[in-house]
Amino acid sequence: MKALIHFAIVLLLSWPGLVWAEDAPQGGYRGIASLYYTLIWGILAYGLWDAFGRKALYIGGPVIAIIIYFLLPSA
């Protein structure tokens, strides 16, 4: 569990770099969209866990993450 918490902290601290990369030439909205979509994924995953339990989270969480990845705008 500690490893998961540390991994989440590292991700949270590294995301601003994605947003700063938007100033690059021909930059898109993929960096900021990944931040927003990850927040949306977290809320949806919590809803899965709250409504249906841990097994639904283990199955539905990765499915939602894959769907959200394909919804990101192209760079």
KOLMISE-87454 format. One line per 4 residues: number of its first residue (from 0); their letters; for each residue x, y, z of N, C-alpha, C, O, CB. Coordinates in steps of 0.05 Angstrom, whole numbers. Glycine has a CB too. Layout:
N
NUM	a	X:Y:Z:X:Y:Z:X:Y:Z:X:Y:Z:X:Y:Z  ...
This chain:
75
0	mkal	16:-24:0:0:0:0:17:25:0:11:45:-13:-19:0:24  40:24:15:58:47:15:69:53:-13:72:76:-20:81:42:34  75:32:-28:86:36:-55:65:50:-73:72:67:-89:94:9:-67  40:42:-70:19:55:-86:16:85:-79:12:101:-97:-8:40:-82
4	ihfa	17:91:-54:15:119:-45:39:135:-55:36:157:-65:14:121:-14  63:123:-54:87:137:-64:85:141:-94:93:162:-104:112:122:-57  75:121:-108:72:123:-137:52:146:-144:57:161:-163:63:97:-149  30:147:-130:11:169:-134:23:196:-129:17:215:-144:-14:164:-117
8	ivll	39:199:-108:52:224:-102:71:232:-124:72:256:-132:67:223:-75  87:213:-135:105:219:-156:90:228:-181:98:247:-194:122:194:-163  68:215:-187:52:223:-210:41:251:-207:42:268:-225:29:204:-215  31:257:-183:20:284:-178:41:306:-181:35:328:-190:7:285:-151
12	lswp	65:299:-172:86:319:-173:98:322:-201:110:343:-208:108:312:-154  95:302:-218:107:304:-245:87:315:-266:96:323:-287:116:276:-254  62:316:-260:42:326:-280:45:355:-288:40:361:-311:15:322:-269  54:373:-270:57:401:-280:77:403:-303:75:422:-319:67:418:-257
16	glvw	96:385:-305:114:385:-328:99:381:-354:107:392:-375:135:364:-325  78:366:-354:62:362:-378:48:388:-386:46:394:-410:41:340:-374  39:403:-367:26:428:-373:45:448:-383:39:464:-402:11:438:-348  69:450:-372:89:469:-381:98:463:-409:107:481:-424:114:469:-362
20	aeda	96:438:-418:105:431:-445:85:441:-466:91:440:-490:107:400:-447  63:452:-457:43:462:-476:53:488:-490:43:495:-511:17:468:-462  73:501:-478:84:525:-491:103:519:-514:111:537:-528:98:542:-470  109:494:-517:127:486:-539:113:491:-566:89:491:-567:135:456:-536
24	pqgg	130:495:-586:118:499:-613:101:475:-621:108:452:-616:140:504:-634  78:480:-633:59:460:-642:49:444:-618:42:420:-621:72:442:-662  47:456:-595:37:442:-571:6:440:-573:-7:457:-586:45:457:-546  -4:420:-560:-33:416:-560:-44:417:-532:-31:428:-514:-40:389:-573
28	yrgi	-67:406:-529:-80:406:-502:-77:380:-488:-91:375:-468:-109:414:-505  -60:362:-498:-59:335:-487:-49:336:-457:-58:320:-441:-40:318:-504  -30:353:-451:-20:354:-424:-41:362:-403:-44:348:-383:3:373:-422  -54:384:-408:-74:393:-389:-98:374:-389:-111:370:-369:-83:421:-395
32	asly	-105:363:-412:-127:344:-414:-121:318:-398:-139:307:-386:-133:336:-443  -95:310:-398:-89:286:-382:-92:291:-352:-100:273:-338:-60:277:-388  -87:316:-344:-92:323:-316:-122:321:-309:-130:309:-289:-81:350:-309  -138:334:-326:-166:334:-321:-178:306:-322:-195:299:-306:-180:353:-341
36	ytli	-170:291:-343:-182:264:-346:-173:246:-324:-188:228:-316:-174:253:-373  -149:249:-313:-140:233:-290:-157:239:-266:-164:221:-250:-110:237:-285  -163:265:-262:-181:272:-240:-208:260:-243:-220:249:-224:-183:303:-237  -219:260:-267:-245:248:-273:-243:218:-268:-262:207:-257:-253:254:-302
40	wgil	-221:205:-276:-218:177:-272:-218:170:-242:-231:151:-234:-192:167:-285  -205:186:-226:-205:182:-198:-232:184:-185:-239:167:-168:-186:202:-184  -248:203:-194:-275:206:-184:-292:182:-192:-308:171:-176:-288:232:-194  -290:174:-218:-306:151:-227:-297:125:-213:-314:108:-206:-303:148:-257
44	aygl	-271:121:-209:-261:97:-195:-271:97:-166:-279:76:-156:-231:96:-196  -271:120:-153:-282:121:-126:-312:114:-126:-322:100:-108:-278:148:-113  -326:123:-146:-355:117:-148:-359:87:-152:-378:75:-141:-367:132:-171  -342:74:-168:-344:45:-171:-339:31:-145:-355:13:-138:-323:35:-192
48	wdaf	-319:39:-131:-313:26:-105:-335:31:-85:-343:12:-71:-286:37:-94  -346:55:-84:-366:61:-65:-393:47:-71:-406:37:-52:-371:92:-64  -400:45:-96:-425:33:-103:-425:3:-105:-443:-11:-97:-435:45:-129  -403:-8:-116:-403:-37:-122:-382:-53:-107:-383:-78:-108:-399:-40:-151
52	grka	-363:-40:-95:-343:-54:-79:-316:-57:-93:-311:-46:-115:-353:-82:-73  -298:-71:-79:-270:-72:-88:-266:-88:-114:-250:-80:-130:-253:-85:-66  -281:-110:-117:-278:-126:-141:-286:-110:-166:-272:-113:-187:-294:-152:-140  -307:-94:-164:-315:-78:-187:-293:-57:-193:-289:-51:-217:-342:-64:-182
56	lyig	-281:-47:-173:-259:-27:-177:-235:-40:-191:-224:-28:-210:-250:-15:-150  -228:-64:-184:-206:-78:-196:-211:-84:-226:-192:-85:-242:-200:-104:-181  -236:-88:-233:-243:-94:-261:-248:-68:-276:-238:-64:-298:-267:-113:-262  -264:-51:-264:-273:-27:-278:-253:-4:-279:-253:12:-298:-297:-16:-266
60	gpvi	-235:-3:-260:-215:19:-259:-197:19:-283:-194:39:-296:-198:16:-234  -184:-4:-290:-168:-4:-314:-183:0:-340:-173:12:-359:-153:-30:-316  -208:-10:-341:-225:-6:-364:-230:24:-369:-228:34:-391:-251:-21:-362  -237:38:-347:-242:66:-349:-217:81:-357:-218:100:-373:-253:77:-322
64	aiii	-194:73:-346:-168:86:-353:-162:83:-382:-153:102:-395:-146:74:-336  -167:60:-394:-161:55:-422:-180:72:-439:-172:85:-459:-165:26:-430  -205:73:-432:-225:90:-447:-217:119:-446:-218:133:-466:-253:86:-436  -209:129:-422:-202:157:-420:-176:163:-435:-174:184:-447:-198:164:-390
68	yfll	-158:144:-437:-133:148:-452:-140:152:-482:-128:170:-495:-114:123:-450  -159:137:-492:-166:141:-521:-183:166:-525:-186:175:-548:-182:116:-530  -194:178:-504:-209:203:-507:-191:227:-507:-200:249:-514:-230:205:-485  -165:224:-500:-147:247:-499:-144:259:-528:-144:244:-547:-119:239:-488
72	psa	-142:285:-529:-138:297:-556:-111:291:-567:-92:286:-552:-142:328:-554  -109:290:-593:-83:285:-605:-64:308:-601:-73:331:-599:-86:278:-635  -38:302:-600:-18:323:-595:-13:340:-619:4:358:-618:7:311:-585
